[in-house]
Amino acid sequence: MPLTRRDFAKRTAITGAGVALAGTVDVLATAPGALAADAPATAAAAGASRHHGGLGYGELVPDPKGILALPKGFSYRVITRTGVTKLESGESTPSNHDGTATFEGLRGATLLATNHELAGARADWPHPVPLTEGLVYDSGAAGGVTIVEVAKHGGHVVEWVGVAGTATNCAGGRTPWGTWLTCEETEDKAGKNGFLKDHGYVFEVDPYDRRANRDPKPIKALGRYAHEAVVVDPKRGHLFLTEDASNPNGLFFRWTPPAGFHHGRGKLRALPDSAGVLQAFKCFDSGGKFVDDLSRATKIGTVYGVDWVDVPDRDAKATSVRKQFAAGEVTRARKLEGMWWGDGGVYVVSSYAREESPGASHDGAVWFYDPKRRTLTLKVLLGVNPDPSADGAFDGPDNITVSPYGGLVIAEDGEGVQHLFGALGDGRTYPIARNELNIGTAEEPEYSEFTGVTFSPDGKTLFANIQDPGIMLAVTGPWRRQGHGGAC
């Protein structure tokens, strides 16, 4: 049922508490006490961190090993590293670590499902995901998922293949029933790059039961497009999915399960390809005016109403899903990235936040979709980073997680120096870690993105990856509560 202007006006009056106070960035950053507890967040105007009364954990200390700078009192361990650590079968840990989720293991161990974002021809990669018998979807593809088991005190690490023969496994999402949904960020069909099958799907991986992962089958009901991330609404059963794409910009999707369907381990892969309803979102402002792109929002606290429009051909047999809609039918956003379920809704990252222009800055924003009220609220808006090569500024948000200590933890995939940073609901941000690996040269520096940011089930360890050269890190230290109330 469409959301009427009257419904939207009523809901905005409820959800917009504090929105009227959301003035400029400087007001938010310097007068957090003036905002309601659930008021929206923003970074400082230049994307820089602002420190207020014990926020964060202090300055980052350079790492003599040249890997990860952390605040004083924190430390890290390398859990896996491409070309150094090995799978239990003897092959190297695959490269290009990306989206990751944690699960409770036996005897206090932590299990991690980790994507390996390997695109194109398998022969192009020195360390692809091994083609483990029974776990291969397409022998021509290099990507996939590995499962890592870290013992309670970190002294023993085992890694094995969860699924192989998939392509460009970017982000994904943890399910409430304890499995991992891995997303292919590609639309390549059979015959391209040596692929034997079509790609651009979501696959379910069980970190506990290896037998459940045999004979991998894509969940075609969720569509074929450049998938980024997925989350599950544990109350309503909807799945929300982001598309990292441009030309045209990508879409935000909702999949509604068929009547009588009940989620559970392996249930999604057993569905018919056309099961349920896949829809793309369509936003409008409080005056009922259609919003064509999320970059039109320039103020923190912007609230849009959301309708959902059916996808004509979810398997994109002839035309990419996002190209099946004419102008005015759906809302778009450039590079919709990570998501996380929290506070009764979905936190969604758009890594470009301003109107399209040549050389557009890789700034970024975080939105919150409330499924009950069907509203989308701009929560975090990073300022344009004036000097990406200098430390102290944040841009290009990508993977995201809700912190057990309050606020969000965001992984950078922007220009220049890369960080993990925290963002709170009163406009403050703070650094957590800095990637000190320079994988280029002095003349042509390159910076590898952070990915897979996620906490252990007990909240004591923050796991994150440096995608290139492929390192999984475990960060521990004196974590403490940051801010109050919900994530943002």
C-alpha positions in Angstrom: 0.0 0.0 0.0 1.5 3.4 -1.0 2.4 5.8 1.8 0.2 8.9 1.5 1.3 12.4 2.1 -0.9 12.6 5.2 0.6 9.4 6.6 4.1 10.7 5.9 3.4 14.1 7.6 2.1 12.3 10.7 5.1 10.0 10.9 7.6 12.8 10.2 6.2 14.7 13.2 7.0 11.7 15.4 10.4 10.6 13.9 11.7 14.1 13.3 12.3 14.9 17.0 15.3 17.2 17.0 15.3 17.7 13.2 14.3 21.4 13.6 17.4 21.9 15.7 19.6 20.3 13.1 21.2 23.4 11.7 24.7 23.7 10.3 27.4 21.2 11.0 29.2 23.5 13.4 26.0 23.8 15.5 25.7 20.1 15.8 29.4 19.6 16.6 29.7 22.3 19.2 26.3 22.2 20.9 25.4 18.5 21.2 23.5 19.2 24.4 20.9 21.1 22.4 19.8 18.0 20.5 17.3 15.3 21.5 18.9 12.0 22.4 18.0 10.5 19.1 19.0 13.5 17.0 20.9 12.9 13.8 24.7 12.8 13.5 27.3 14.5 11.2 31.0 14.7 10.9 32.7 18.0 11.1 32.6 20.3 8.0 35.9 19.1 6.7 35.3 15.5 7.8 37.7 15.9 10.7 37.3 14.4 14.1 36.2 16.7 16.9 37.0 15.7 20.5 34.7 16.6 23.4 35.1 15.5 27.0 36.6 12.1 26.7 35.2 11.1 23.4 36.9 8.2 21.7 40.2 6.7 22.9 42.8 9.4 22.2 45.3 10.0 19.5 46.5 7.2 17.3 50.0 5.9 18.0 52.1 5.0 15.0 52.8 1.3 14.6 56.5 0.3 14.4 55.4 -2.7 12.3 53.8 -0.4 9.8 50.4 -2.0 9.8 47.8 -0.5 12.1 48.0 2.7 14.3 45.8 2.4 17.4 45.1 4.5 20.5 47.3 4.0 23.5 46.4 0.8 25.4 45.0 -1.0 22.3 46.7 -3.8 20.4 46.1 -6.0 17.4 46.8 -9.5 16.1 47.1 -10.6 12.5 44.6 -13.5 12.2 45.1 -14.3 8.5 47.3 -12.9 5.8 47.3 -13.8 2.2 50.5 -15.6 1.1 51.5 -16.2 4.8 48.8 -18.1 6.6 47.2 -21.2 5.1 43.9 -23.0 5.0 43.6 -26.3 6.7 43.9 -27.9 3.3 47.3 -26.3 2.7 46.6 -23.6 0.2 47.2 -19.9 1.0 44.6 -17.7 2.6 42.8 -16.1 -0.4 43.3 -12.4 -1.1 41.1 -9.4 -1.1 39.3 -9.8 2.2 36.0 -7.9 2.4 32.6 -8.3 4.2 32.8 -10.3 7.4 30.5 -11.5 10.2 31.2 -13.2 13.5 29.4 -16.2 15.1 29.8 -17.9 18.5 31.9 -21.0 18.2 32.5 -24.0 20.6 34.4 -23.6 23.8 34.4 -19.8 23.6 35.9 -19.7 20.0 34.8 -17.1 17.4 33.8 -18.1 13.9 34.2 -15.5 11.1 32.7 -15.8 7.6 34.8 -13.7 5.3 34.2 -12.7 1.7 37.1 -12.5 -0.8 36.3 -9.8 -3.4 38.0 -11.4 -6.5 36.7 -10.2 -9.8 37.3 -11.2 -13.4 39.2 -14.3 -14.6 40.4 -16.8 -12.1 43.8 -16.9 -13.8 44.4 -13.2 -12.9 44.7 -13.9 -9.2 47.7 -15.6 -7.5 45.6 -16.5 -4.4 42.0 -17.3 -5.4 39.6 -19.2 -3.2 40.5 -22.9 -3.6 38.1 -25.0 -5.6 37.2 -27.3 -2.8 35.3 -30.3 -4.0 31.5 -30.0 -3.5 31.7 -26.3 -2.6 32.1 -24.8 -6.1 29.5 -22.9 -7.9 31.5 -22.0 -11.0 35.0 -23.3 -11.5 35.9 -20.3 -13.7 35.4 -17.7 -10.9 38.0 -16.8 -8.2 36.0 -15.5 -5.3 34.1 -17.0 -2.4 34.0 -17.2 1.3 36.3 -18.7 3.9 35.4 -19.6 7.5 38.0 -18.7 10.2 37.9 -20.2 13.7 39.8 -18.2 16.3 40.2 -20.0 19.7 39.0 -18.2 22.8 42.3 -16.7 23.7 43.4 -16.3 20.1 46.2 -18.9 20.2 44.8 -21.2 17.5 43.4 -20.2 14.1 41.9 -22.6 11.6 40.5 -21.6 8.1 38.5 -23.5 5.6 36.4 -22.8 2.5 32.7 -22.0 2.9 31.9 -21.5 -0.8 34.1 -21.2 -3.9 33.6 -20.3 -7.6 31.7 -17.1 -6.9 32.7 -13.6 -8.1 33.5 -10.3 -6.5 32.1 -11.3 -3.1 31.9 -7.8 -1.6 29.8 -7.3 1.5 26.8 -9.4 2.7 25.0 -9.8 5.9 24.6 -12.0 9.0 21.2 -13.7 9.4 19.2 -14.0 12.7 19.4 -17.8 12.3 23.2 -17.9 12.3 24.3 -18.0 8.7 26.1 -15.7 6.3 24.6 -14.2 3.1 27.5 -13.4 0.7 26.8 -10.9 -2.1 28.3 -10.9 -5.6 29.0 -7.3 -6.7 28.9 -8.1 -10.5 26.6 -8.6 -13.3 28.9 -10.8 -15.5 27.2 -13.6 -17.3 28.5 -17.0 -18.5 31.0 -16.6 -21.2 32.7 -13.5 -19.8 36.1 -13.8 -18.0 36.0 -17.6 -18.4 32.8 -17.9 -16.3 30.7 -20.9 -16.9 27.6 -19.6 -15.2 25.8 -16.2 -14.6 26.8 -14.2 -11.6 25.4 -11.3 -9.6 23.6 -13.3 -6.9 23.4 -13.9 -3.2 24.5 -17.2 -1.6 23.9 -18.6 1.9 26.9 -20.0 3.8 26.6 -21.9 7.0 29.7 -21.4 9.2 28.8 -24.4 11.5 27.7 -27.1 9.1 30.1 -27.7 6.1 27.7 -30.2 4.6 25.0 -27.6 4.3 27.3 -25.6 1.9 27.7 -28.4 -0.6 26.3 -27.9 -4.1 26.1 -24.1 -3.8 22.9 -22.6 -5.2 22.3 -18.9 -5.8 19.2 -17.3 -4.2 17.8 -16.1 -7.4 14.7 -14.7 -5.7 16.8 -11.9 -4.4 17.7 -10.7 -7.9 20.8 -10.6 -10.1 22.6 -7.2 -10.0 25.7 -5.6 -8.4 24.9 -6.7 -4.8 26.7 -5.0 -2.0 25.1 -5.8 1.4 22.0 -7.5 2.8 20.2 -7.4 6.2 17.2 -9.2 7.6 14.3 -7.6 9.4 13.9 -10.1 12.2 10.3 -9.1 12.9 8.8 -8.8 9.5 11.0 -11.2 7.6 11.9 -8.7 4.8 15.4 -8.7 3.4 16.9 -5.3 2.5 19.7 -5.1 -0.1 22.0 -2.4 -1.5 23.4 -2.1 -5.0 26.9 -0.6 -5.5 26.6 0.7 -9.0 26.5 3.8 -11.2 25.6 4.7 -14.8 22.8 4.8 -13.7 23.2 5.0 -10.0 22.2 1.9 -7.9 19.1 1.1 -6.0 17.9 0.1 -2.5 15.8 -3.1 -2.5 13.3 -4.9 -0.3 12.5 -8.5 -0.7 9.2 -9.6 0.8 8.9 -13.4 1.4 5.9 -15.4 0.1 2.9 -15.9 2.3 3.5 -18.7 4.9 7.3 -18.6 4.5 9.3 -19.0 7.7 13.0 -18.2 7.7 15.6 -20.7 8.8 18.8 -22.4 7.9 18.9 -23.3 4.2 15.3 -22.1 3.6 16.2 -19.3 1.2 18.2 -21.5 -1.2 15.2 -23.9 -1.4 12.9 -21.2 -2.7 11.7 -21.0 -6.3 13.6 -18.4 -8.4 10.5 -16.2 -8.5 9.5 -16.5 -4.9 8.4 -13.4 -3.0 8.4 -9.9 -4.3 11.6 -7.9 -5.1 11.1 -4.1 -5.1 13.2 -0.9 -5.4 12.6 2.1 -3.2 11.0 5.4 -4.3 11.3 8.4 -2.0 9.4 11.7 -1.6 9.7 14.7 0.6 7.1 16.0 3.1 5.5 18.0 0.3 5.0 14.9 -1.7 7.7 15.8 -4.3 9.5 12.8 -5.8 13.2 12.5 -4.9 15.3 11.2 -7.8 18.6 10.7 -6.0 19.7 10.7 -2.3 22.4 13.2 -3.1 19.6 15.9 -3.2 19.6 15.8 0.7 22.0 18.4 2.1 20.8 18.7 5.7 21.2 16.4 8.6 17.7 15.2 9.7 16.2 15.2 6.2 13.3 12.7 6.3 11.8 11.1 3.2 8.8 8.9 2.9 9.4 5.6 1.1 7.3 3.6 -1.3 8.3 0.3 -3.0 8.1 -0.4 -6.7 8.1 -4.0 -8.2 11.2 -5.1 -10.2 10.0 -6.2 -13.6 12.7 -8.8 -14.3 14.7 -9.6 -11.2 17.1 -12.0 -13.1 18.1 -9.2 -15.5 17.9 -11.6 -18.5 18.2 -8.8 -21.1 18.5 -5.5 -19.1 20.2 -4.7 -15.8 17.7 -4.4 -13.0 18.5 -0.7 -12.3 18.1 0.1 -16.0 14.6 -1.4 -16.1 13.1 1.7 -14.5 12.3 5.0 -16.3 13.1 8.4 -14.8 10.7 9.2 -12.0 9.9 5.6 -11.1 12.6 5.0 -8.5 15.1 6.8 -6.3 18.8 6.2 -6.9 22.1 6.7 -5.0 25.7 6.5 -6.1 27.5 3.5 -4.5 25.1 2.2 -1.9 27.4 0.2 0.3 27.3 -1.4 3.8 24.3 -2.0 6.0 23.6 -3.0 9.5 20.4 -3.8 11.4 20.0 -1.9 14.7 17.5 0.2 16.6 14.6 -1.4 14.9 15.7 -0.5 11.4 18.5 -0.5 8.8 21.6 1.8 8.7 22.5 2.3 5.1 25.8 3.8 3.7 25.9 5.9 0.5 29.6 6.5 -0.1 28.9 9.6 -2.3 26.6 12.1 -0.7 26.6 15.1 -2.9 25.2 15.9 -6.4 27.0 14.4 -9.3 29.8 16.5 -10.8 33.1 15.8 -12.6 35.6 14.8 -9.9 32.9 14.6 -7.2 34.4 14.1 -3.8 34.2 10.7 -2.1 32.5 12.0 1.0 29.5 9.9 2.0 26.5 9.6 4.3 24.6 7.2 6.5 20.9 6.9 6.3 18.4 5.1 8.6 15.4 3.3 7.2 12.5 2.7 9.7 10.4 -0.1 8.3 7.6 0.5 10.7 7.1 4.1 9.7 8.5 3.7 6.2 10.8 6.7 6.5 14.4 7.3 5.5 16.4 9.7 7.7 19.8 11.2 6.9 21.8 10.5 10.1 25.5 11.0 9.2 26.9 13.4 6.5 30.6 13.6 6.1 32.0 16.9 5.0 34.2 17.2 1.9 37.7 16.1 2.8 40.0 19.0 1.7 43.2 16.9 1.8 42.7 13.1 1.7 46.5 12.5 1.9 46.6 14.1 5.4 45.6 12.3 8.5 42.7 13.5 10.6 39.8 13.6 8.1 37.3 10.9 7.1 35.7 10.2 3.8 34.3 7.3 1.7 32.3 5.3 4.3 31.8 1.7 3.2 31.4 -1.2 5.6 29.6 -0.4 8.8 28.6 -2.0 12.1 26.6 -0.9 15.2 29.0 -0.8 18.2 28.0 -2.4 21.5 29.6 0.6 23.1 27.3 3.1 21.4 27.3 4.7 17.9 28.5 3.3 14.7 31.9 2.1 13.6 32.6 2.8 9.9 35.3 1.5 7.6 36.8 4.0 5.1 37.1 3.3 1.4 37.9 6.8 0.3 40.8 8.8 -1.0 44.2 8.9 0.8 44.6 7.8 4.4 42.2 5.1 5.5 40.6 4.8 8.9 38.2 3.0 11.1 36.2 5.6 12.9 33.3 6.0 15.3 30.3 8.3 14.7 27.8 9.3 17.4 24.3 10.7 17.4 25.3 14.1 18.6 27.6 15.1 15.7 30.9 13.8 17.0 33.3 11.4 15.3 36.6 9.9 16.5 39.4 7.7 15.1 39.7 4.1 16.1 42.5 2.9 13.7 44.6 4.0 10.8 45.9 1.8 8.0 49.7 2.4 7.9 50.4 0.0 5.0 51.5 1.9 1.9 51.1 -0.6 -0.9 52.3 1.8 -3.7 55.4 3.9 -4.1 56.4 7.4 -3.0 55.7 8.6 -6.6 52.4 6.7 -6.9 51.0 6.0 -3.5 48.1 3.6 -3.2 45.9 3.1 -0.1 44.0 -0.1 0.6 40.5 0.1 2.0 39.3 -1.2 5.4 36.6 -3.8 5.1 34.7 -6.3 7.2 34.4 -4.3 10.4 32.5 -6.3 13.0 32.7 -7.1 16.8 33.1 -10.5 18.3 29.9 -12.0 19.9 31.1 -10.9 23.4 31.9 -7.4 22.2 35.5 -7.6 23.4 37.3 -7.8 20.0 36.9 -5.6 16.9 37.7 -7.5 13.7 38.5 -5.7 10.5 40.3 -6.4 7.3 42.8 -4.5 5.1 41.7 -5.6 1.6 45.1 -5.5 -0.1 47.3 -7.4 0.5 44.6 -9.3 2.4 44.9 -9.1 6.2 42.4 -9.9 8.9 43.1 -8.1 12.2 41.7 -8.5 15.7 41.8 -5.3 17.8 41.5 -5.4 21.6 41.8 -2.8 24.3 40.0 -0.7 26.9 36.7 -0.3 25.1 34.1 1.9 26.9 30.7 3.4 26.4 30.6 6.2 23.9 27.6 8.5 24.0 24.0 7.5 25.0 20.9 6.0 23.4 20.8 4.3 20.0 23.5 3.9 17.4 22.8 7.3 15.9 
